[in-house]
């Protein structure tokens, strides 16, 4: 871990920070809306204004951050204040400054973006930051601009705090603070005579300091507002409090403008003094409008964001029964990864335009995050209208998009929910539409689905099952069984396939069909896949001395190809002193079609190393024959559905014989799955099928039983 760089004039910076009167137990509530908007705007779980002390840091405002290490040495913001621009850390684990930082090791920060907040003197006080526990690979120039805009607003709030703290001290201190303030500041005495007049006040009102300090406060506003000004002054003199108010300011040249007065008051030697910070209200209006747009609109597409959609939906639910369509773009991530984020942003902009064109005048189209959109519908005959609009949206999104010479096609899936049947609150309606969207995507690309109550119970079951799978990994409940693969010519053992089982603490030993779909589609697939490879490799290393030509076959998950699979297998071969031919990896057509650009190069790298490659469930998919031409396959495994039906079905028998002949012509070996009878064995052997796997040769069993049955060295490793 690298500590933050030293800062020039650190003592001066700390003295400046003290002028703001901030501490861990004295935050600044006016900053709360800014950090909350930052979290929503960038769709992150946490944001903060972090002030940097000598050895510790503290939050002037924060959202989504609990207890954490507040030492300056581990603070990301302590690094950010040493820079002039936005500091972005896309993945802290890959950054040499932070990879071993306690905040990273504790899974609190993987992504960080922060920008320094500076005093008028130029000293860095702290930083406005956003953080996420997940890495992010895309923080655009537009995102940097938006974060800078929020930082300017935060700096304005801090400046008001500085002047208020100065007013609570001595008048001389306020005068010193006012001299370098970017705001108009003046002070007056008990007789309403101006005593302090800074340069920004001279700029705003047009009066030089000498002229202003010779007059009273009446000269600052138009005649029609002088009574209001004096009333505020009297209220403060009498010990009351006057909040910010907008008056008609008057410049020396006679021009008028809207001026916002923020009042200050203090006592010294028994005398009451008071002053004000004045800003051109036009600036304040622009400030408020900018804050509103940042909080309620998506800056890329111009559509309302999730926050505004929620507000509009809540309003609609009070008077009628609206409908909601959730929309997700299928294939968008691939476009981003292959053509770049600039093209991806252009696609999002075009999709937003198409959605805005498809809806009615009372409907609301919103971008609610990433490649997700939503449409709020109001009006009669909602069920039919929602379904019709979903079809229109799907068709509109499917039309080709031409960007920078590329013709890009994406698909849209839609989930529909209608109040009150599918939800009486905004959150319930959003949840129902989201569940319907999940079902639509499960059914295939470019589909829509209307919510039904069964979806919620299914989602609950998935969450429970996901939690159980995580527990299974943590407690080592997964085990491997091994099924023999035999040479059909003489019945000799050639290898085994490693097959996962779940030793469930309540339901007993579970077969893959009970949990594999959930495991493959969840976040644990790569972790469990790596464990299978490790365990199977360790096991075959124990059996090789007894049978040097033994081959261990392992099924791969698609998620494993999103890691560096060849490097992982290289480490396994070295660690267990295995020849590459002792390991065979199996893939299915679904893995290939999921991401061919990721899968094919890694498989070629594995074959170049000498690792065998089998195509599993061959003959059941549409692309199998085509894949034989381009993939470096050494074996095919004919699916058991053909093997078990080939004696009763002429069609299945013809398919099996053709696949064996084709494979041999392509110089590939064949393994027949699901061999259960001696008749099947004889038929396959007559057709020169090399190997078989099935109950005829043995069921999947634990390593000890496998070793005992086939005369291998007794395993010391319990699989």
Helices and strands as residue ranges (DSSP letters): H 10-18, G 29-31, H 32-41, E 46-52, E 57-63, G 72-74, H 76-80, E 87-89, G 92-94, H 102-105, E 111-118, E 124-132, H 141-168, H 171-179, E 184-188, E 194-197, H 199-205, H 209-212, G 217-220, G 223-225, H 226-237, E 245-250, E 256-268, E 271-280, H 281-296, H 306-317, E 323-330, H 332-339, H 341-358, E 364-369, E 372-377, H 382-398, E 401-403, E 406-408, E 411-418, H 426-443, E 448-450, H 454-475, E 478-487, E 493-504, E 508-510, G 512-514, H 516-521, H 525-543, E 551-555, G 558-562, H 565-575, G 580-582, E 583-587, H 589-594, H 596-609, E 612-618, H 624-630, E 635-638, H 640-645, H 650-665, E 669-673, H 678-686, E 691-693, H 703-710
